[in-house]
Amino acid sequence: MRISPHEIDRQIIETRDDIEQDFGSLERQAASDARPYGRIAVIGVAVLALAGAGYLVYRRVRRPTLANRLRTRFLDPIRDLPPELQSRLKKQIPRVKLVVTQKEDAALGTLQSMARRVTPAVVGSATTAVLEHLTRPSASKRSDAAAD
């Protein structure tokens, strides 16, 4: 029993049609399966964008305190120094604590309120130094100049 060439061609054509139909149905199924994943990806990107915008607004509204800004500006570079230099600096630099408690000063701004508190001490010290220099007897001025 021999199969004719026409029968072989017909079977090949039928098989091709079946395969093409199977590929078409697989493509449609893959496209329909991809839609939910696409939606999930879009929602994820939108959530990340909203979270980023919220973080930026939060940082803009809640600025770091003056103490934190001063600490990061002045102390962080010191922490990057070698340990032996850090220990020397700790011994030589006095500890200073700044406390601002008056609410009316907060309305003026940080620098203005600090200037209001520091200015009298600076002016008083400078005035005392100038008056002491002017009232010093002339003989002691000469001995100081000779010592230099």
ZINORFEN-V482664 format. One record per residue. N is the residue number from 0. RES is the residue in three letters. SS is DSSP state (H for helix, E for strand, C for the rest). PSI is psi in degrees with one decimal (999 if undefined). D_FIRST is the distance of its C-alpha to the first C-alpha in Angstrom with 2 decimals. Layout:
# ZINORFEN-V482664
((N/RES/SS/PSI/D_FIRST) (N/RES/SS/PSI/D_FIRST))
This chain:
# ZINORFEN-V482664
((0/MET/C/115.7/0.00) (1/ARG/C/139.7/3.59) (2/ILE/C/135.0/6.61) (3/SER/C/154.5/9.49) (4/PRO/H/-32.2/12.84) (5/HIS/H/-38.0/14.62) (6/GLU/H/-40.2/12.73) (7/ILE/H/-44.1/13.56) (8/ASP/H/-42.7/17.08) (9/ARG/H/-43.1/17.53) (10/GLN/H/-39.4/16.76) (11/ILE/H/-43.1/19.13) (12/ILE/H/-42.1/21.74) (13/GLU/H/-42.6/21.63) (14/THR/H/-42.3/22.02) (15/ARG/H/-44.2/24.89) (16/ASP/H/-42.0/26.54) (17/ASP/H/-42.9/26.42) (18/ILE/H/-42.3/27.90) (19/GLU/H/-40.1/30.54) (20/GLN/H/-41.1/31.51) (21/ASP/H/-42.9/31.87) (22/PHE/H/-41.1/34.01) (23/GLY/H/-43.9/36.09) (24/SER/H/-36.4/36.83) (25/LEU/H/-39.9/37.69) (26/GLU/H/-43.4/40.03) (27/ARG/H/-40.4/41.75) (28/GLN/H/-40.9/42.17) (29/ALA/H/-40.1/43.61) (30/ALA/H/-41.1/46.00) (31/SER/H/-30.8/47.19) (32/ASP/H/-27.2/47.67) (33/ALA/H/-24.4/49.69) (34/ARG/H/-48.6/52.24) (35/PRO/H/-37.3/54.10) (36/TYR/H/-36.8/54.33) (37/GLY/H/-42.3/55.71) (38/ARG/H/-42.7/58.28) (39/ILE/H/-41.9/59.26) (40/ALA/H/-42.5/59.74) (41/VAL/H/-42.9/61.88) (42/ILE/H/-41.8/63.97) (43/GLY/H/-43.5/64.46) (44/VAL/H/-40.8/65.68) (45/ALA/H/-40.8/68.00) (46/VAL/H/-42.6/69.45) (47/LEU/H/-40.6/70.08) (48/ALA/H/-42.3/71.77) (49/LEU/H/-40.7/73.98) (50/ALA/H/-40.8/74.88) (51/GLY/H/-43.8/75.83) (52/ALA/H/-40.4/77.95) (53/GLY/H/-40.7/79.59) (54/TYR/H/-42.8/80.42) (55/LEU/H/-41.3/81.98) (56/VAL/H/-42.6/84.08) (57/TYR/H/-45.5/85.13) (58/ARG/H/-32.9/86.25) (59/ARG/H/-39.9/88.10) (60/VAL/H/-44.2/89.94) (61/ARG/C/90.0/90.68) (62/ARG/C/152.4/92.22) (63/PRO/C/150.8/93.12) (64/THR/C/164.7/96.67) (65/LEU/H/-41.0/99.37) (66/ALA/H/-43.1/99.44) (67/ASN/H/-41.1/95.70) (68/ARG/H/-42.7/95.98) (69/LEU/H/-40.2/98.98) (70/ARG/H/-45.0/97.34) (71/THR/H/-31.4/94.21) (72/ARG/H/-40.4/96.28) (73/PHE/H/-35.2/98.81) (74/LEU/H/-32.9/97.60) (75/ASP/H/-42.9/93.96) (76/PRO/H/-30.8/94.94) (77/ILE/H/-34.4/97.39) (78/ARG/H/-19.8/94.66) (79/ASP/C/-8.9/92.75) (80/LEU/C/159.8/95.68) (81/PRO/C/153.1/95.86) (82/PRO/H/-37.5/97.36) (83/GLU/H/-36.3/100.66) (84/LEU/H/-37.4/101.33) (85/GLN/H/-44.0/100.47) (86/SER/H/-38.3/103.03) (87/ARG/H/-43.3/105.70) (88/LEU/H/-38.1/105.07) (89/LYS/H/-33.7/105.20) (90/LYS/H/-33.3/108.62) (91/GLN/H/-29.7/109.99) (92/ILE/C/123.7/108.65) (93/PRO/C/153.1/110.42) (94/ARG/C/136.9/108.47) (95/VAL/C/136.0/108.87) (96/LYS/C/125.6/107.88) (97/LEU/C/123.9/107.92) (98/VAL/C/124.6/108.08) (99/VAL/C/119.5/108.11) (100/THR/C/-17.3/108.90) (101/GLN/C/131.3/110.65) (102/LYS/H/-33.0/108.49) (103/GLU/H/-26.3/110.47) (104/ASP/H/-29.6/109.69) (105/ALA/H/-31.2/105.97) (106/ALA/H/-28.2/106.38) (107/LEU/H/-33.7/107.96) (108/GLY/C/155.5/105.17) (109/THR/H/-49.3/104.85) (110/LEU/H/-39.9/106.63) (111/GLN/H/-41.3/109.51) (112/SER/H/-37.1/110.10) (113/MET/H/-40.9/110.08) (114/ALA/H/-38.7/112.48) (115/ARG/H/-34.3/114.81) (116/ARG/H/-34.5/114.99) (117/VAL/H/-32.2/115.28) (118/THR/H/-47.6/117.60) (119/PRO/H/-39.2/120.83) (120/ALA/H/-42.3/120.40) (121/VAL/H/-44.8/119.68) (122/VAL/H/-40.9/122.58) (123/GLY/H/-44.3/124.92) (124/SER/H/-41.9/124.05) (125/ALA/H/-41.9/124.43) (126/THR/H/-43.5/127.75) (127/THR/H/-42.8/129.08) (128/ALA/H/-42.4/128.14) (129/VAL/H/-45.2/129.81) (130/LEU/H/-39.7/132.96) (131/GLU/H/-40.1/133.20) (132/HIS/H/-40.2/132.93) (133/LEU/H/-33.1/135.59) (134/THR/H/-3.8/138.02) (135/ARG/C/136.7/137.84) (136/PRO/C/151.7/141.17) (137/SER/H/-30.6/141.31) (138/ALA/H/-41.5/142.19) (139/SER/H/-26.9/139.02) (140/LYS/H/-40.6/137.07) (141/ARG/H/-41.3/138.55) (142/SER/H/-34.8/137.83) (143/ASP/H/-39.7/134.21) (144/ALA/H/-37.3/133.90) (145/ALA/H/-34.7/135.44) (146/ALA/H/-30.9/133.06) (147/ASP/C/999/130.06))
